[in-house]
């Protein structure tokens, strides 16, 4: 590789790292300055939040609550993917199935998962099954709808080319429909994962006694420890970022990468 191209690649990599770090540092400085200028005794500074995180880590609570939240999200979200992707592909491919089930999907889809909390507690009690059920509901509809749209919006040229090669209906579905739908399905999965992470926090504030959502509500009630409240919020944001980055790794597979524009 020529040296100018190598320097350009290194500069691009450095810039992609420096830009978000710089924005993060400016945000922390602005946060600290806003608290000091306002003279607030309740809202913590970034340093106080960091101390709160260290306190939770020393007590062993931070890891415990993070693992509890990730456990619930993993199960609920995995079930949603296992149901939503195949269902969406089939409904998008078979028009009669879409006509039959789409009205029911559109009825249930706008109902907030938070509204299901009393029902979840009634059915499952104060157990892990309740938030897992809520996360499943929050995730399955975005995944299903994005999978349906991926099939229905497919370029007809793909189908005509496959039919010219004499592919059977099953081969057409596996080799063309599924692969051509993957980029949009991955986008739907990313959106659904963000929704799932929102819902688990809300569910843990009410339906269970562990997890980051429980940490936030417990810290507020037990002496108004707002440093721990914000510490829980910070952990939710950081883990959400990590989960999104992990899902985006799917875009690097050859079966998916073709569907994304590169600039």
N, C-alpha and C positions, 0 to 999 in steps of 0.2 A: 504494500500500500504506500502511495506517495506520502511524503512527510506533510505537505499542506493538508491533505485529506485527513491524516491522523490527528493533526492539531485541531482541525475543525470538529472531528468526532469527540475529542477530549473536551473541547470548549463547550460543545452542546451538552455533554454529560454533566459537566460542572455547573452549567447554567440551569439545567433541569433540577439540580439539587439545591443550588443557591437561592433560586427564586422562592420556592415554598418556605425554606428556612428563614429567609429575610422577612417574608410576610408574617411568619409566626413570631419572630422576635419583635417586630413592630407592634403586633397585636398584644403581646405580653407587656411591652413598655407602655402602650396606650392604656391597657387595663390597670396597671399599677398606678399610672398618673391619674386616671379617672377616680380611683378609690381615694388616693391621697388628697386630691383637690376637693372632692365632695365631703371629706372628713367623716365618711361612714364608719361606724364601729361594728356594723353587722356584716357587710359584704367583705369577704376576705381578699387580700392581695395574692398574686401568684406565689409569692414566697410562703405565705400561710397555707395555701392549698398544697404546696409541695411538702410542707411539714405534716399536713394531715395525711397525705399519701404514705409518708414514711411511718407515721403512727399506725396506720392500718396494716402496713406490711409487717411491722414488728409484732403486731398482735396476731398475725396470721389470718386476718379477716379479708384482706384485699384479694389474695389468691383464692380463698374460699368462695367469695362472692362472684368473682370473675368466672371461675369454673362452673358455678351453679348457673349463671346466666348463659354461658356458652353451651352448656349441656342442653338447656331447654331450647335455645335457638337452633342448635344442630339437629335435634330430633324433629322439631316442628317444621323447620325449613326443608330438611331432607324428605319428609313425607309429602310436603307441598310440591317439591320438584318431581318426586316419583309419581304423583297423581296428575299434576298440572301439565307437564310436558307431553306425556302420551295422550292425555285427554284433548289438549289443544291441537295436537297434530291430527288426531282422528277427526275432530269436529271441523277443523279447517279443510280437511281433504274431502270429507263426506258432507255434501251440502244438506242432505236431509237430516243428518244428525245435528248440524249447526242450527237449522230451522227449529228443531225440536227442543234443544237444550239452551240455546242462547237467551231466550226470554227469562228462564229461571236463573241463569248466571247473572244477567243484568239486574235482577231483583235482589239477589244476595250480595252482589259485589259492592254496592254503595253503603251497605250496613257497616258501621264502624265496628271493628273487632272489640273495642272497649265496651260497646253495648252488649256484647255477649258475655261479659265478665260474670254477671249474676247467674246466667244459665250455666256457664262453665263450672262455677263453684257448686251449683246445685247438682250437676251431673257427676263431677269428679272430686268435689271437696277441696280442701286446702292442701293439694298435692301438686307434684310436678306435672301431672296430666293436664291440669287446668291451663297453665300458661302454654304448654305444648299445643293444646287444642287451639288456643287463641292465635298462636303464631302460625299454625297451619292455615287457619281461616284468613289471616292477614296476607299470607304469601300465595296461596293457591290460585286466587282469582287473577292477580296481575300476571302470574306465570302462564295460566291458561289462556288469557286474552292475548298476551304477546305471542304465544305459540300459534293461536288461531290466525292472528294477523300475519304472522310470518309465512304461513302456507298460502293464505288468500292473496297476499300481495306479491307472490313470487312472479318473476319474469316469465311470461309464456314461452320465451325462446328456450329455456331450460327443458321444459316439458316436450316441446316439439323435437328438440335435438335428441332427447332420450328415446322418444317414440320412434324416431327414424332408425335407431339402433336395435329396435325390436325388443326392448326390455319388457318383462312381464310387469303386471301391476304391483306385485310385491317388491320386485327389484327396483321399479321406478320409485316406490315410496322410500326404500332404504337408501338407495344410491343417489337419488336426486332431491326428493322432497325434504328428507331429514337434513342433508348436508346444506342445502340452500337456505334452510330455515335457521340454522344454528346461530348466525350473527345476531339476528333479532331476538332469538330466544335467550341468548346470553345477556343482552341488554335488559330484557324483562326480568331475568334472574337477579341482576344487579339491583334493579329498582325494588324488587320484592324483598331482597335481603335487607335493604335499608328500612323498609316498612316493618319487617320482622323484628329488627333490633329496636325500633321504636316501641313496638307492642310489648315486647318482653319486659321492658322497663315499667310500662304502665301496669302490666299484669302483676309484676312482683311487688308493686306498691299496695296491692289489695289482696291477691290470691295466695301468696306464699310468704314465708318468713326468712327468705334468703335471697341473695342476688343483689345486683347493683341498684335495682329499683327499690328494693327493701332497704338497702343502705341509705339511700337518699331520704326516704320518708322517716326512717328510724333516727337518723342524725338530726333531722329537723325537730322531731318530737322529744328526743332525749337531750334537753339542754340547748336546743337551737344551735347545734354545731354546724354553722354554715360553711366553715372550711371543709368539713367532711361532705356536706351536700355538694359543693362545687367540685370537690375531689372525685366524687362519684360521677358527676357530669363529665368531667375531663376524661375519666376512664371510659365512659360510654362513647365519647367522641373518638378517642384514640383507637379503641377496639373496632368501632365502625369503619374507620379509615383502613385498618389492617385487613378486615374482612373484605372490603371493596377491592383492595389491591390483590388479594388472593383470588377473588373471582375474575379479576381482569387478566390474570395469568392464562385463563382459558382462551383468551383472544390470540395467544401466541401459537396455538396449534394450527397446522396448515389447513385443516378442515374449516376453520373459523376465520383465520387471518385475512383471507381473500375479501371478506365482506366489509372490511374497515378501510377507510381512506387513510393514507399516510401522507403527512406534510412535513 
